[in-house]
Amino acid sequence: MSASDILMPLIGGAMIGLAALVLLAMNGRVMGVSGIWSGLIRLSDGLAWRLAFVAGTITAPILLAALGRPGQVQIETPTPVFLIAGLLVGLGTAIGSGCTSGHGICGISRLSPRSIVATLIFIGVGLATVFVVRHVF
């Protein structure tokens, strides 16, 4: 394990925390990515900051790869399964009134009991899904 293996996640986590803090301070909005995306799709208020946020999430990994630090994630899941999983995540965020960024990062940091429970459910369902997919099927 190299120093960058430790440093890069720490910097990334700090940047996510800073982004959440800036959005809350400047707009009074919690940084929930599913809410940002759905507001963008529905053309809700705050279109400019939503576009800026989404542009940053898309261009940051491209910029990182251009600087010689390509991502190390390889997705081996067939495209249809990947798309169905994405739709199920979107459905879950609608039913759960938020996503891991809204509940897990912003909600837990505000000590929201609802967000703590939601995050525990996210993690539990994720663990169960991995177990079923890897060991049952």
C-alpha positions in Angstrom: 0.0 0.0 0.0 1.4 3.3 -1.1 1.0 6.8 0.5 -1.4 7.8 -2.3 -3.6 4.8 -1.5 -4.3 6.4 1.8 -4.0 10.1 0.8 -6.4 10.1 -2.2 -9.4 8.7 -0.3 -8.7 11.2 2.5 -8.6 14.1 0.1 -11.7 12.8 -1.7 -13.6 12.5 1.6 -12.5 16.0 2.7 -13.6 17.4 -0.7 -17.1 15.7 -0.4 -17.4 17.2 3.1 -16.4 20.6 1.9 -18.8 20.4 -1.0 -21.6 19.5 1.4 -20.7 22.4 3.7 -20.5 25.0 1.0 -23.8 23.9 -0.5 -25.5 24.1 2.9 -23.9 27.5 3.7 -24.5 29.1 0.3 -27.9 27.6 -0.6 -29.3 26.2 2.6 -29.6 22.9 0.8 -28.5 19.5 1.9 -26.2 17.8 -0.6 -28.3 14.8 -1.6 -27.2 13.7 -5.1 -30.4 12.0 -6.0 -32.3 15.2 -5.1 -29.9 17.3 -7.1 -30.3 15.0 -10.2 -34.1 14.7 -9.9 -34.3 18.5 -9.6 -32.2 18.9 -12.7 -34.4 16.4 -14.6 -37.6 18.1 -13.5 -36.0 21.6 -14.2 -36.7 22.7 -10.6 -35.5 25.9 -9.0 -31.7 26.3 -8.7 -30.9 25.0 -12.2 -27.5 26.8 -12.3 -26.1 25.3 -9.2 -27.5 21.8 -10.0 -25.8 22.0 -13.4 -22.5 23.1 -11.8 -22.7 20.2 -9.3 -23.4 17.6 -12.0 -20.7 19.1 -14.3 -18.2 18.7 -11.4 -19.1 15.1 -10.8 -18.6 14.3 -14.5 -15.5 16.3 -15.2 -13.6 15.6 -12.0 -12.8 11.9 -12.9 -12.0 12.9 -16.5 -9.6 15.5 -15.3 -8.0 13.1 -12.8 -7.5 10.5 -15.6 -6.0 13.3 -17.8 -3.5 14.1 -15.0 -2.3 10.5 -15.1 -4.3 9.1 -12.2 -6.9 6.9 -13.9 -9.6 5.2 -11.9 -8.9 1.7 -10.8 -12.5 0.4 -10.8 -13.4 -2.2 -13.4 -17.1 -3.0 -13.8 -17.6 -6.6 -15.0 -21.4 -6.6 -14.7 -23.4 -6.9 -17.9 -24.9 -3.7 -19.1 -28.6 -4.7 -18.7 -27.9 -5.8 -15.1 -26.1 -2.5 -14.4 -29.0 -0.5 -15.9 -31.6 -2.4 -13.8 -29.5 -1.9 -10.7 -29.3 1.8 -11.4 -33.1 2.0 -11.8 -33.6 0.1 -8.6 -31.3 2.5 -6.8 -33.3 5.4 -8.2 -36.5 3.8 -7.0 -35.0 3.2 -3.6 -34.0 6.8 -3.2 -37.5 8.0 -4.2 -39.1 5.6 -1.6 -36.5 6.4 1.1 -36.7 10.1 0.5 -33.0 10.4 -0.1 -29.7 8.7 -0.9 -26.5 7.8 0.8 -25.1 11.3 0.3 -28.1 13.0 1.7 -28.7 10.6 4.6 -25.3 9.1 5.0 -23.1 12.2 4.8 -25.3 15.1 5.5 -27.9 13.5 7.7 -25.6 11.6 10.0 -23.4 14.7 10.4 -26.5 16.5 11.6 -27.3 13.6 14.0 -30.6 13.0 12.3 -32.2 9.8 13.7 -34.1 9.3 10.4 -30.8 9.5 8.4 -29.0 7.2 10.8 -31.7 4.5 10.4 -31.9 5.0 6.6 -28.1 4.7 6.3 -28.1 1.5 8.4 -30.8 0.1 6.1 -28.8 1.1 3.0 -25.7 -0.7 4.3 -27.6 -3.7 5.5 -29.4 -4.2 2.2 -26.2 -3.7 0.3 -24.5 -6.4 2.4 -27.4 -8.8 2.0 -27.4 -8.1 -1.8 -23.7 -8.8 -2.2 -24.1 -12.0 -0.1 -27.0 -13.3 -2.2 -25.4 -12.4 -5.5 -22.0 -13.8 -4.7 -23.0 -16.9 -2.6 -26.5 -17.9 -3.4 -26.7 -17.3 -7.2 
